[in-house]
Protein backbone atom coordinates (compact mmCIF):
# COMPACT_ATOMS: atom_id res chain seq x y z
CA UNK A 1 0.00 0.00 0.00
CA UNK A 2 1.24 3.44 -0.90
CA UNK A 3 1.06 6.61 1.20
CA UNK A 4 3.45 9.06 -0.47
CA UNK A 5 1.34 11.53 -2.47
CA UNK A 6 3.73 11.98 -5.40
CA UNK A 7 4.11 8.21 -5.74
CA UNK A 8 0.36 7.68 -5.48
CA UNK A 9 -0.36 10.21 -8.21
CA UNK A 10 2.41 8.90 -10.47
CA UNK A 11 1.05 5.36 -10.02
CA UNK A 12 -2.70 5.94 -9.99
CA UNK A 13 -3.40 4.49 -13.48
CA UNK A 14 -7.05 5.53 -13.93
CA UNK A 15 -9.10 2.82 -15.61
CA UNK A 16 -12.54 3.50 -17.11
CA UNK A 17 -14.88 0.65 -16.26
CA UNK A 18 -17.34 -0.50 -18.93
CA UNK A 19 -20.98 0.45 -18.66
CA UNK A 20 -23.12 3.14 -17.08
CA UNK A 21 -23.80 3.26 -13.35
CA UNK A 22 -26.45 5.08 -11.37
CA UNK A 23 -26.78 6.43 -7.88
CA UNK A 24 -30.26 5.89 -6.42
CA UNK A 25 -31.96 6.42 -3.08
CA UNK A 26 -34.07 3.69 -1.52
CA UNK A 27 -36.02 3.65 1.71
CA UNK A 28 -34.59 1.93 4.78
CA UNK A 29 -35.51 -1.73 4.76
CA UNK A 30 -35.52 -1.97 0.96
CA UNK A 31 -34.29 -5.34 -0.17
CA UNK A 32 -31.24 -4.89 -2.37
CA UNK A 33 -29.23 -7.69 -3.84
CA UNK A 34 -27.85 -8.73 -7.17
CA UNK A 35 -24.82 -8.64 -9.36
CA UNK A 36 -25.57 -5.10 -10.58
CA UNK A 37 -24.90 -3.49 -7.20
CA UNK A 38 -21.50 -1.84 -6.83
CA UNK A 39 -21.92 -0.12 -3.45
CA UNK A 40 -24.40 0.79 -0.76
CA UNK A 41 -24.31 3.37 1.97
CA UNK A 42 -26.84 3.73 4.75
CA UNK A 43 -27.71 7.33 5.62
CA UNK A 44 -30.25 8.79 8.03
CA UNK A 45 -32.61 9.50 5.11
CA UNK A 46 -32.35 6.09 3.46
CA UNK A 47 -30.10 3.74 1.54
CA UNK A 48 -27.91 5.03 -1.30
CA UNK A 49 -27.20 2.41 -3.94
CA UNK A 50 -24.66 2.57 -6.76
CA UNK A 51 -25.52 0.03 -9.44
CA UNK A 52 -25.41 -0.82 -13.09
CA UNK A 53 -27.95 1.23 -15.01
CA UNK A 54 -29.55 -1.79 -16.68
CA UNK A 55 -30.03 -3.54 -13.32
CA UNK A 56 -31.66 -0.40 -11.92
CA UNK A 57 -34.00 -0.20 -14.91
CA UNK A 58 -34.93 -3.87 -14.55
CA UNK A 59 -35.71 -3.31 -10.85
CA UNK A 60 -37.71 -0.13 -11.53
CA UNK A 61 -35.27 2.00 -9.53
CA UNK A 62 -35.15 5.68 -10.52
CA UNK A 63 -31.64 7.08 -10.96
CA UNK A 64 -30.52 10.27 -9.23
CA UNK A 65 -27.23 10.44 -11.14
CA UNK A 66 -25.92 8.62 -14.24
CA UNK A 67 -22.21 8.02 -14.05
CA UNK A 68 -19.12 6.58 -15.61
CA UNK A 69 -16.93 4.67 -13.16
CA UNK A 70 -13.18 5.30 -13.10
CA UNK A 71 -11.09 3.09 -10.82
CA UNK A 72 -7.63 4.20 -9.73
CA UNK A 73 -5.69 0.95 -9.90
CA UNK A 74 -2.96 2.05 -7.47
CA UNK A 75 -3.26 0.26 -4.11
CA UNK A 76 -3.61 3.31 -1.90
CA UNK A 77 -3.43 3.26 1.87
CA UNK A 78 -6.64 4.40 3.54
CA UNK A 79 -4.45 6.67 5.70
CA UNK A 80 -2.82 8.36 2.71
CA UNK A 81 -3.25 12.13 2.68
CA UNK A 82 -3.96 14.27 -0.37
CA UNK A 83 -4.86 11.86 -3.19
CA UNK A 84 -8.58 12.61 -3.13
CA UNK A 85 -7.88 16.34 -2.96
CA UNK A 86 -5.44 16.12 -5.87
CA UNK A 87 -7.75 14.32 -8.27
CA UNK A 88 -10.81 16.29 -7.15
CA UNK A 89 -8.87 19.49 -7.85
CA UNK A 90 -7.82 18.26 -11.31
CA UNK A 91 -11.40 17.30 -12.15
CA UNK A 92 -12.74 20.54 -10.68
CA UNK A 93 -10.37 22.57 -12.82
CA UNK A 94 -11.80 20.69 -15.82
CA UNK A 95 -15.32 21.56 -14.54
CA UNK A 96 -16.17 17.89 -13.95
CA UNK A 97 -18.08 16.83 -10.85
CA UNK A 98 -17.04 13.66 -9.09
CA UNK A 99 -18.40 11.34 -6.47
CA UNK A 100 -15.76 9.26 -4.73
CA UNK A 101 -15.80 5.93 -2.95
CA UNK A 102 -12.64 4.90 -1.17
CA UNK A 103 -12.58 1.13 -0.78
CA UNK A 104 -10.04 -1.09 0.97
CA UNK A 105 -7.70 -1.33 -2.02
CA UNK A 106 -8.57 1.40 -4.53
CA UNK A 107 -10.31 4.73 -4.99
CA UNK A 108 -13.33 4.80 -7.29
CA UNK A 109 -14.48 7.97 -9.00
CA UNK A 110 -17.93 8.40 -10.52
CA UNK A 111 -18.26 11.23 -13.03
CA UNK A 112 -21.13 12.30 -15.30
CA UNK A 113 -21.37 9.85 -18.21
CA UNK A 114 -20.87 12.58 -20.81
CA UNK A 115 -17.66 13.74 -19.09
CA UNK A 116 -15.94 10.33 -18.92
CA UNK A 117 -13.38 10.97 -21.69
CA UNK A 118 -12.50 14.44 -20.37
CA UNK A 119 -12.20 13.05 -16.84
CA UNK A 120 -9.80 10.35 -18.03
CA UNK A 121 -7.75 13.04 -19.81
CA UNK A 122 -7.63 15.21 -16.68
CA UNK A 123 -6.60 12.27 -14.48
CA UNK A 124 -3.95 11.10 -16.94
CA UNK A 125 -2.60 14.67 -17.16
CA UNK A 126 -2.41 14.76 -13.37
CA UNK A 127 -0.59 11.42 -13.34
CA UNK A 128 1.93 12.63 -15.94
CA UNK A 129 2.53 15.82 -13.95
CA UNK A 130 3.35 14.02 -10.68
CA UNK A 131 6.62 15.28 -9.31
CA UNK A 132 6.75 18.21 -11.75
CA UNK A 133 4.23 20.45 -10.03
CA UNK A 134 3.61 21.55 -6.51
CA UNK A 135 0.09 20.27 -5.97
CA UNK A 136 -0.49 22.16 -2.77
CA UNK A 137 1.66 25.30 -2.66
CA UNK A 138 2.62 26.40 0.83
CA UNK A 139 1.54 29.93 1.82
C-alpha positions as CSV (number, residue, x, y, z in Angstrom):
1,X,0.0,0.0,0.0
2,X,1.2,3.4,-0.9
3,X,1.1,6.6,1.2
4,X,3.5,9.1,-0.5
5,X,1.3,11.5,-2.5
6,X,3.7,12.0,-5.4
7,X,4.1,8.2,-5.7
8,X,0.4,7.7,-5.5
9,X,-0.4,10.2,-8.2
10,X,2.4,8.9,-10.5
11,X,1.1,5.4,-10.0
12,X,-2.7,5.9,-10.0
13,X,-3.4,4.5,-13.5
14,X,-7.0,5.5,-13.9
15,X,-9.1,2.8,-15.6
16,X,-12.5,3.5,-17.1
17,X,-14.9,0.6,-16.3
18,X,-17.3,-0.5,-18.9
19,X,-21.0,0.4,-18.7
20,X,-23.1,3.1,-17.1
21,X,-23.8,3.3,-13.4
22,X,-26.5,5.1,-11.4
23,X,-26.8,6.4,-7.9
24,X,-30.3,5.9,-6.4
25,X,-32.0,6.4,-3.1
26,X,-34.1,3.7,-1.5
27,X,-36.0,3.7,1.7
28,X,-34.6,1.9,4.8
29,X,-35.5,-1.7,4.8
30,X,-35.5,-2.0,1.0
31,X,-34.3,-5.3,-0.2
32,X,-31.2,-4.9,-2.4
33,X,-29.2,-7.7,-3.8
34,X,-27.9,-8.7,-7.2
35,X,-24.8,-8.6,-9.4
36,X,-25.6,-5.1,-10.6
37,X,-24.9,-3.5,-7.2
38,X,-21.5,-1.8,-6.8
39,X,-21.9,-0.1,-3.4
40,X,-24.4,0.8,-0.8
41,X,-24.3,3.4,2.0
42,X,-26.8,3.7,4.8
43,X,-27.7,7.3,5.6
44,X,-30.2,8.8,8.0
45,X,-32.6,9.5,5.1
46,X,-32.4,6.1,3.5
47,X,-30.1,3.7,1.5
48,X,-27.9,5.0,-1.3
49,X,-27.2,2.4,-3.9
50,X,-24.7,2.6,-6.8
51,X,-25.5,0.0,-9.4
52,X,-25.4,-0.8,-13.1
53,X,-28.0,1.2,-15.0
54,X,-29.6,-1.8,-16.7
55,X,-30.0,-3.5,-13.3
56,X,-31.7,-0.4,-11.9
57,X,-34.0,-0.2,-14.9
58,X,-34.9,-3.9,-14.5
59,X,-35.7,-3.3,-10.9
60,X,-37.7,-0.1,-11.5
61,X,-35.3,2.0,-9.5
62,X,-35.2,5.7,-10.5
63,X,-31.6,7.1,-11.0
64,X,-30.5,10.3,-9.2
65,X,-27.2,10.4,-11.1
66,X,-25.9,8.6,-14.2
67,X,-22.2,8.0,-14.0
68,X,-19.1,6.6,-15.6
69,X,-16.9,4.7,-13.2
70,X,-13.2,5.3,-13.1
71,X,-11.1,3.1,-10.8
72,X,-7.6,4.2,-9.7
73,X,-5.7,1.0,-9.9
74,X,-3.0,2.0,-7.5
75,X,-3.3,0.3,-4.1
76,X,-3.6,3.3,-1.9
77,X,-3.4,3.3,1.9
78,X,-6.6,4.4,3.5
79,X,-4.4,6.7,5.7
80,X,-2.8,8.4,2.7
81,X,-3.3,12.1,2.7
82,X,-4.0,14.3,-0.4
83,X,-4.9,11.9,-3.2
84,X,-8.6,12.6,-3.1
85,X,-7.9,16.3,-3.0
86,X,-5.4,16.1,-5.9
87,X,-7.7,14.3,-8.3
88,X,-10.8,16.3,-7.2
89,X,-8.9,19.5,-7.8
90,X,-7.8,18.3,-11.3
91,X,-11.4,17.3,-12.1
92,X,-12.7,20.5,-10.7
93,X,-10.4,22.6,-12.8
94,X,-11.8,20.7,-15.8
95,X,-15.3,21.6,-14.5
96,X,-16.2,17.9,-13.9
97,X,-18.1,16.8,-10.9
98,X,-17.0,13.7,-9.1
99,X,-18.4,11.3,-6.5
100,X,-15.8,9.3,-4.7
101,X,-15.8,5.9,-2.9
102,X,-12.6,4.9,-1.2
103,X,-12.6,1.1,-0.8
104,X,-10.0,-1.1,1.0
105,X,-7.7,-1.3,-2.0
106,X,-8.6,1.4,-4.5
107,X,-10.3,4.7,-5.0
108,X,-13.3,4.8,-7.3
109,X,-14.5,8.0,-9.0
110,X,-17.9,8.4,-10.5
111,X,-18.3,11.2,-13.0
112,X,-21.1,12.3,-15.3
113,X,-21.4,9.9,-18.2
114,X,-20.9,12.6,-20.8
115,X,-17.7,13.7,-19.1
116,X,-15.9,10.3,-18.9
117,X,-13.4,11.0,-21.7
118,X,-12.5,14.4,-20.4
119,X,-12.2,13.0,-16.8
120,X,-9.8,10.4,-18.0
121,X,-7.8,13.0,-19.8
122,X,-7.6,15.2,-16.7
123,X,-6.6,12.3,-14.5
124,X,-3.9,11.1,-16.9
125,X,-2.6,14.7,-17.2
126,X,-2.4,14.8,-13.4
127,X,-0.6,11.4,-13.3
128,X,1.9,12.6,-15.9
129,X,2.5,15.8,-14.0
130,X,3.3,14.0,-10.7
131,X,6.6,15.3,-9.3
132,X,6.7,18.2,-11.8
133,X,4.2,20.5,-10.0
134,X,3.6,21.6,-6.5
135,X,0.1,20.3,-6.0
136,X,-0.5,22.2,-2.8
137,X,1.7,25.3,-2.7
138,X,2.6,26.4,0.8
139,X,1.5,29.9,1.8
